[in-house]
């Protein structure tokens, strides 16, 4: 028996030595992601879409063959492919071809861009997306439909604020949706109205967005495929090799399947479908399974509240600039408890949007009670955003095993204005990445694209420096919550792999893992913190195939 075992090991060793690499990445600083330690100079061999070997040049060079493709890292950083833990990925592809209002710095510029974009469309075609940010217009009111009615007489417009929790409709869009002043405000939403006439101003928030959104024609399968193709190419250029697509639809799932069948996918995706549809999702998973290595149903996505930027995040204390107003819950707490309980009983993973401190506290309480009622299992509850937390709630993430799925770029964006909303005390535990880690939480980093830029390097820069976009906090906004480069990279790699139950396959560079890698043009560990955002991707490799080359 001992002889047979020795011969078996010898055969395996000889087979491994006989395998030749499809790709060898050499002369790089290799960070495997297995620890928060610094990278080491070395090389990586890839074969059959898997990591074959990692080591110094001599060790890895043994796997070179006549057909091996060599990639020179030139001292740049070689690391696991970035995973974005929270995107609206197909919507991002549509936005890449739509009007861009994100940096429209004045109402006049906002109007001009919509006017110019409308000229490119046929009458009746909708203008959506936009991602406007009214905090760039100090002292100006929220946009009004009358701003754009005269420049879009033939095109319905429904352009959203960058956080996706409020949007502006023009008169044509409200006519198409049959919205008049007689329409009631839905629970969990808000319609802004003219105080003199009670007519809608065109601003709709949270659950009220559906009043106009339901009138927008569904994109055709060809339009969806084109949007996804744009998003894939863009993601590859930024080193994104996998994502959690949250708030996904069944149509999104079919779009991914179509491109997968065509061999066009360059990003692995876990989709999170609507929480309130948990029974249909459970039936689908029971009948057909979660999916495969490229496209799978990750679980369910729900909403507790809105956003601080739209003043719909739900807090214990009122907003500092809106006396008596505490935000709103998108759904009654009883409904959330019922949906989460039912979904957990079906064995599905649950991810829920919570931004205000009260929304987070209620959600953590629901997670705790459901886990106690249903007994121990590896459920990996997720809180999406977890932005504003009470000090006593932060340790609950580690204690309860709840994943903090957070977006560091939001911190350097919101840091420009959020203290005006919630005051100087509550911001001390806003985006508390350092304290979450120190109390045992697992971080999964993402962008919330298109709410924030997709680029993971900007997310690393934000988490490490916390320097707000307006330049007013050069040493960091709430600087005690900074984390290290290694911790930020772990949250973008191993942390996200864990958040989708994929840690055995990806998130680190280990032999046998999926060959999803990125090569950067510099070593982030030796780059000055204030220059991290200048790093660029040289190569993106997914499934052992080069999908982007700079």
Rosetta blueprint (number, residue, H / E / L):
1 X L
2 X H
3 X H
4 X H
5 X H
6 X H
7 X H
8 X H
9 X H
10 X H
11 X H
12 X H
13 X H
14 X H
15 X H
16 X H
17 X H
18 X H
19 X L
20 X L
21 X L
22 X L
23 X E
24 X E
25 X E
26 X E
27 X E
28 X E
29 X E
30 X E
31 X E
32 X L
33 X L
34 X L
35 X L
36 X L
37 X L
38 X L
39 X L
40 X E
41 X E
42 X E
43 X E
44 X E
45 X E
46 X E
47 X E
48 X L
49 X L
50 X E
51 X E
52 X E
53 X E
54 X E
55 X E
56 X L
57 X H
58 X H
59 X H
60 X H
61 X H
62 X L
63 X L
64 X L
65 X L
66 X L
67 X L
68 X L
69 X E
70 X E
71 X E
72 X E
73 X L
74 X L
75 X L
76 X L
77 X E
78 X E
79 X E
80 X E
81 X L
82 X E
83 X E
84 X E
85 X E
86 X E
87 X E
88 X L
89 X H
90 X H
91 X H
92 X H
93 X H
94 X H
95 X H
96 X L
97 X L
98 X L
99 X L
100 X E
101 X L
102 X L
103 X L
104 X L
105 X L
106 X L
107 X H
108 X H
109 X H
110 X H
111 X H
112 X H
113 X H
114 X H
115 X H
116 X H
117 X H
118 X H
119 X L
120 X L
121 X L
122 X L
123 X L
124 X L
125 X L
126 X L
127 X E
128 X E
129 X E
130 X E
131 X E
132 X E
133 X L
134 X H
135 X H
136 X H
137 X L
138 X L
139 X L
140 X L
141 X L
142 X L
143 X L
144 X L
145 X H
146 X H
147 X H
148 X H
149 X H
150 X L
151 X L
152 X L
153 X L
154 X L
155 X L
156 X L
157 X E
158 X E
159 X E
160 X E
161 X E
162 X L
163 X L
164 X L
165 X L
166 X E
167 X E
168 X E
169 X E
170 X L
171 X H
172 X H
173 X H
174 X H
175 X H
176 X H
177 X L
178 X L
179 X L
180 X L
181 X L
182 X L
183 X L
184 X L
185 X L
186 X L
187 X L
188 X L
189 X E
190 X E
191 X E
192 X E
193 X E
194 X L
195 X L
196 X L
197 X L
198 X L
199 X L
200 X E
201 X E
202 X E
203 X E
204 X E
205 X E
206 X E
207 X L
208 X L
209 X H
210 X H
211 X H
212 X H
213 X H
214 X L
215 X L
216 X L
217 X L
218 X L
219 X L
220 X L
221 X H
222 X H
223 X H
224 X H
225 X H
226 X H
227 X H
228 X H
229 X H
230 X H
231 X H
232 X H
233 X H
234 X H
235 X H
236 X H
237 X H
238 X L
239 X L
240 X E
241 X E
242 X E
243 X E
244 X E
245 X E
246 X E
247 X E
248 X E
249 X L
250 X H
251 X H
252 X H
253 X H
254 X H
255 X H
256 X H
257 X H
258 X H
259 X H
260 X H
261 X H
262 X L
263 X L
264 X L
265 X L
266 X L
267 X L
268 X E
269 X E
270 X E
271 X E
272 X E
273 X E
274 X E
275 X H
276 X H
277 X H
278 X H
279 X H
280 X H
281 X H
282 X H
283 X H
284 X H
285 X H
286 X H
287 X H
288 X H
289 X L
290 X L
291 X E
292 X L
293 X L
294 X L
295 X E
296 X E
297 X E
298 X E
299 X E
300 X E
301 X E
302 X E
303 X E
304 X L
305 X L
306 X L
307 X L
308 X L
309 X L
310 X L
311 X L
312 X L
313 X L
314 X L
315 X L
316 X L
317 X L
318 X L
319 X E
320 X L
321 X L
322 X E
323 X L
324 X L
325 X L
326 X L
327 X L
328 X L
329 X L
330 X L
331 X L
332 X L
333 X H
334 X H
335 X H
336 X H
337 X H
338 X H
339 X H
340 X H
341 X H
342 X H
343 X H
344 X H
345 X H
346 X L
347 X L
348 X L
349 X L
350 X E
351 X E
352 X E
353 X E
354 X E
355 X L
356 X L
357 X H
358 X H
359 X H
360 X H
361 X H
362 X H
363 X H
364 X H
365 X H
366 X H
367 X H
368 X H
369 X H
370 X H
371 X H
372 X H
373 X H
374 X H
375 X L
376 X L
377 X L
378 X L
379 X L
380 X L
381 X L
382 X E
383 X E
384 X E
385 X E
386 X L
387 X L
388 X E
389 X L
390 X L
391 X H
392 X H
393 X H
394 X H
395 X H
396 X H
397 X H
398 X H
399 X H
400 X H
401 X L
402 X L
403 X E
404 X E
405 X E
406 X E
407 X L
408 X H
409 X H
410 X H
411 X H
412 X H
413 X H
414 X H
415 X L
416 X L
417 X L
418 X H
419 X H
420 X H
421 X H
422 X H
423 X H
424 X H
425 X H
426 X H
427 X H
428 X H
429 X H
430 X E
431 X L
432 X L
433 X H
434 X H
435 X H
436 X H
437 X H
438 X H
439 X L
440 X L
441 X L
442 X L
443 X E
444 X E
445 X E
446 X L
447 X L
448 X L
449 X E
450 X L
451 X L
452 X L
453 X L
454 X L
455 X L
456 X H
457 X H
458 X H
459 X H
460 X H
461 X H
462 X H
463 X H
464 X H
465 X H
466 X L
467 X L
468 X L
469 X L
470 X L
471 X L
472 X L
473 X L
474 X L
475 X L
476 X L
477 X L
478 X L
479 X H
480 X H
481 X H
482 X L
483 X L
484 X L
485 X H
486 X H
487 X H
488 X H
489 X H
490 X H
491 X H
492 X H
493 X L
494 X H
495 X H
496 X H
497 X H
498 X H
499 X H
500 X L
501 X L
502 X L
503 X L
504 X L
505 X L
506 X L
507 X L
508 X L
509 X L
510 X L
511 X L
512 X L
513 X L
514 X E
515 X L
516 X L
517 X E
518 X E
519 X E
520 X E
521 X L
522 X L
523 X L
524 X L
525 X L
526 X L
527 X L
528 X L
529 X H
530 X H
531 X H
532 X H
533 X H
534 X H
535 X L
536 X L
537 X E
538 X E
539 X E
540 X E
541 X E
542 X E
543 X L
544 X L
545 X E
546 X E
547 X E
548 X E
549 X E
550 X L
